[in-house]
Every structure is written in C-alpha cells, then in structure tokens.
Amino acid sequence: MTILKRLVKIPLLPVIAVLTAAEWVASFLVALSGWIFIAIAGIAFLTAVLSYLMGLSDGPEALRMLGAAFLFWSLPHIGNALIAMVAAGRAYAEHLLLK
C-alpha cells in the first residue's frame, strides 16, 4: 500500500520543481525591477512635491503625480505578494508529498 501511495505522489515532483524555479526567477526579477520602480517613484514624488511648493503646478496636478509615484512604488510590493502565493503553493505541494 505504501508503494501505491508513493506512485500517486510522483507527479508532484515536477510541480514542485517548476514552482521552485518560478519562485527563484520571479524573486530575481522583482528585486531587479524593484530598484528601478522605487527610483522612478522617488523622482516622481520629489517632482510632485517640489513643483507644488515652487508654484509650478497646481494641487490636482501634483496629486496626479503623487498617485503615479504611489503606483510605481506599489508595483514591487504587489510582485512580492504574488511570489509569496507561489511559495505557499510550493510549500503545500511539498506537504502533500511528504504526508
């Protein structure tokens, strides 16, 4: 009976391997793009605040720039949340394999 249980669990091995590789690649890409997006968000934030303080833009325009800065800032965090979901799926598959 234990041999039959192991034979049923063998298809999980490629799933775990694919999810692990996807997690590693996605982590690298999110970390790399995180630097870029956070730098863009910082530039947009400073541009919005300084242009409003110097009177180069009015309030609604500065708020739109701040919204764009927030969007750029939040993209890497959304990517990290998706990676956490993939990691949870991999951990669940490993749990099923070792069960």
C-alpha positions in Angstrom: 0.0 0.0 0.0 2.8 2.4 0.7 4.3 1.8 -2.7 0.9 2.7 -4.3 0.8 6.0 -2.2 4.3 6.9 -3.4 3.4 6.2 -7.0 0.4 8.5 -6.7 2.7 11.3 -5.3 5.3 11.0 -8.1 3.5 13.6 -10.3 4.0 16.2 -7.6 7.8 16.2 -8.0 7.8 18.1 -11.4 5.2 20.5 -10.0 7.5 21.3 -7.0 10.5 21.8 -9.3 8.6 24.1 -11.6 7.2 26.1 -8.7 10.6 26.4 -7.1 12.2 27.6 -10.4 9.3 30.1 -11.0 9.8 31.4 -7.4 13.5 32.0 -7.9 13.1 33.7 -11.3 10.3 35.8 -10.1 12.2 36.8 -7.0 15.1 37.9 -9.0 13.0 39.9 -11.5 11.0 41.6 -8.7 14.2 42.6 -6.9 15.7 44.0 -10.0 12.7 45.9 -11.1 12.1 47.0 -7.5 15.2 49.1 -7.6 14.1 50.7 -10.9 10.5 51.3 -9.9 11.3 52.7 -6.5 13.8 55.1 -8.1 11.2 56.3 -10.5 8.7 56.6 -7.6 11.2 58.7 -5.7 11.8 61.0 -8.7 8.1 61.4 -9.3 7.4 62.1 -5.6 10.1 64.7 -5.4 9.0 66.3 -8.7 5.4 66.5 -7.4 6.2 68.0 -4.1 8.8 70.4 -5.3 6.8 71.6 -8.3 3.8 72.3 -6.0 6.0 74.1 -3.4 7.6 76.2 -6.1 4.2 77.0 -7.7 5.0 75.3 -11.0 1.9 73.0 -10.7 -1.5 73.3 -9.0 -2.9 70.9 -6.4 -4.7 68.4 -8.7 -1.8 68.0 -11.0 0.6 67.4 -8.0 -1.9 64.8 -6.7 -1.9 63.0 -10.0 1.9 62.9 -9.9 1.8 61.6 -6.3 -0.7 58.9 -7.5 1.7 57.9 -10.2 4.6 57.8 -7.7 2.5 55.6 -5.4 1.7 53.3 -8.3 5.3 52.9 -9.2 6.2 52.3 -5.5 3.5 49.7 -5.0 4.3 47.5 -8.1 7.3 45.7 -6.5 5.2 45.0 -3.4 2.4 43.5 -5.5 5.1 41.3 -7.1 6.3 40.2 -3.7 2.8 39.3 -2.7 2.4 37.1 -5.9 5.7 35.4 -5.1 4.5 34.7 -1.6 1.5 33.0 -3.2 3.7 30.8 -5.4 5.8 29.9 -2.4 2.7 28.9 -0.4 1.6 26.7 -3.3 5.1 25.1 -3.4 5.0 24.5 0.4 1.6 22.9 0.1 2.8 20.6 -2.7 5.7 19.6 -0.5 3.4 19.0 2.4 1.3 16.7 0.2 4.4 14.9 -1.0 5.7 14.2 2.5 2.4 13.4 4.0 
